[in-house]
Amino acid sequence: MNTTALPARTEVAVVGAGPAGLALAVTLAASGVDFVVLDKLAEGANTSRAAVVHARTLEVLDELGASEELIARGIQVTRFAVREGSRKLLTVPFEKLPTAHPYTLMVPQYETESVLLDRLRALGGDVHRPYEVASVVQDEDGVTLTMSTGETLRAAYAVGMHSTVREAAGIGFTGSAYGESFVLADAVMDWAPGPGEVSLTFGTDGLTVVAPLPGGHYRVVATVDDAPPTPDLAFVQRLLDERAPGQAKVTGIAWSSRFRVHHRVADRYRSGRLFLAGDAAHVHSPAGGQGMNTGIQDGYALGQAFATGRLDGYEARRRPVAQRVVAFTDRMTRMATTRNPLARVARNAALPLLGHTAMPKKLATELAELNYR
């Protein structure tokens, strides 16, 4: 059901109501810029998908008046542990970070979207659903967006969160795909390291991340050569038995999925009146949980650019961030999934030694995205 009829025109058309699109819309609403948010789904997706909200994103949500409610719905984790099997190689501490939020917030993506949507509505905005944008055509004076239903919307500018606007703008998406597939599962389980840390486990079979979620669940992310479409309890238990022996007893699966991952950055973030943010601008490995965070920060930065009329500065500010995040997550993924025995021995010997240097704090700052203020 459409929440509201589509207006004839607006200043900014936002295509996609995920976290990046909602962050942009809240920023525009708070600044008094006229906008329309379009989403092809009849309602927001009720799955957990991205589950990590980092400190820099929480600072942005402070500015948008949305952090308090989100923090209340999540779990604060102050340690990121790197392991090989059950052996801990390195601990990355978040509690001393120079921020009002010295932790990682574990919270399902649908909660992040729900909090941002509530904030948008409190500011008098909403999402127009279900409207699928079939074509985007820009001219000197504006952009015409045509829906699959034939309705049109005229806007001064359009911002895309997915491929539709990027393809209409003719902007390349440079990068490549990882060979492995990724498994995502929200599991009910007994987990030996407990809910006080996010653990990244190296192994010859691939990378495995286990992180606590609200309600006693754990998020499991793992690279596998070929994952089943919907990994079941037996699959997840077998995976953890192989990679973290004796650490996990899985008793239920709340949700699971598989996907293939690319590492790509759009060649440009702007073409005339068309802008990119979020997944349209960058995709990368889920190692480090930085995709949604970078997207929310894109939305906020672009909203501020519209509010202040400084649109030329958006790409210069945000594209180098995406390049750095993609390079960082790629390095982390390759280091974690290397099958070279010598490289693994060297890595496992070096990490405990690096724990006594400034490296863990630097790594925490990088993961928390505090370098991108």
Salt bridges, closest charged atoms under 4 A:
ASP39 OD1 - ARG129 NH1 3.19
GLU59 OE1 - ARG56 NH1 2.93
GLU59 OE2 - ARG373 NH2 2.53
ASP62 OD2 - HIS101 NE2 2.83
GLU69 OE2 - ARG73 NE 2.73
GLU84 OE1 - ARG347 NH2 3.10
GLU111 OE1 - ARG73 NH1 2.65
GLU113 OE2 - ARG49 NH2 3.42
ASP118 OD2 - ARG73 NH2 3.82
ASP126 OD1 - ARG121 NE 3.16
ASP139 OD2 - ARG154 NH1 2.91
ASP186 OD1 - ARG219 NE 2.76
GLU197 OE1 - ARG79 NH2 3.93
GLU197 OE2 - ARG83 NH2 2.96
GLU197 OE1 - LYS88 NZ 3.58
ASP225 OD1 - ARG339 NH2 3.46
ASP226 OD1 - ARG260 NH2 3.70
ASP298 OD2 - HIS282 NE2 2.69
ASP298 OD1 - ARG318 NE 2.81
ASP312 OD1 - ARG270 NH1 2.95
ASP330 OD1 - ARG334 NE 3.01
GLU366 OE1 - ARG324 NH2 2.76
